[in-house]
Amino acid sequence: MQLYERVLGELHTVARHTTINKNQLGLSLMGEETMAMYNPSHPGRIIRQRLIEDEDGHKIGSVASVAEQLGCHRNTLNRVINGSASVTPEMALALEKLHAGSAEFWLSMQTNYDLFQLRHNQGAA
């Protein structure tokens, strides 16, 4: 339950308009509770908070070392954590192997971010 509360706390502070349920978080909890959010953050922000630096900006790991663990180039990871590249299915699986959340969680976050951006941009046009 503690991990679930931590993840929900992170999501509450960085995402606002999407639907995320407990199963998408990769947790096996009873119920299908959902929460509506507005303006979701890019999943790279969560990756940064979980693997690169904490909420206070203290370094947890380097981009190069995390990229090596994920099996990608550090420039690729840097683009993802800066929001200019998407979390791919391959990266989502690699994150899952690092116990950083399920692949479904990462892909759902990316999809929700992409959909919000598309809707927002179409509404502005």
LINTA-V273221 format. One record per backbone hydrogen bond with DSSP energy under -1.0 kcal/mol. CO is the residue of the C=O (numbers start at 1). NH is the residue of the N-H. E is the energy in kcal/mol with one decimal. If there is no record, write none. Layout:
BEGIN
CO & NH & E
CO & NH & E
END
This chain:
BEGIN
1 & 5 & -2.3
2 & 6 & -2.1
3 & 7 & -2.8
4 & 8 & -2.6
5 & 9 & -2.2
6 & 10 & -2.3
7 & 11 & -2.7
8 & 12 & -2.6
9 & 13 & -1.6
10 & 14 & -1.3
11 & 15 & -2.4
18 & 37 & -1.2
22 & 27 & -1.7
23 & 26 & -1.5
27 & 29 & -1.0
37 & 17 & -1.3
42 & 45 & -2.0
43 & 47 & -2.2
44 & 48 & -2.5
45 & 49 & -2.1
46 & 50 & -2.5
47 & 51 & -2.8
48 & 52 & -1.7
48 & 53 & -3.2
52 & 60 & -3.6
52 & 61 & -1.8
54 & 57 & -2.1
58 & 54 & -2.3
62 & 66 & -2.4
63 & 67 & -2.8
64 & 68 & -2.0
65 & 69 & -2.0
66 & 70 & -2.0
67 & 71 & -1.2
67 & 72 & -2.5
73 & 77 & -1.9
74 & 78 & -2.6
75 & 79 & -2.1
76 & 80 & -1.9
77 & 81 & -2.9
78 & 82 & -1.3
79 & 84 & -2.3
79 & 85 & -1.1
80 & 83 & -1.6
88 & 92 & -2.8
89 & 93 & -2.2
90 & 94 & -2.0
91 & 95 & -2.7
92 & 96 & -2.1
93 & 97 & -2.2
94 & 98 & -1.1
95 & 100 & -2.4
96 & 99 & -1.8
102 & 106 & -1.8
103 & 107 & -2.6
104 & 108 & -2.6
105 & 109 & -2.4
106 & 110 & -2.3
107 & 111 & -2.6
108 & 112 & -2.9
109 & 113 & -2.3
110 & 114 & -2.9
111 & 115 & -2.9
112 & 116 & -2.2
113 & 117 & -2.5
114 & 118 & -2.5
115 & 119 & -2.9
116 & 120 & -2.9
117 & 121 & -2.6
118 & 122 & -2.4
119 & 123 & -2.1
120 & 124 & -1.4
END
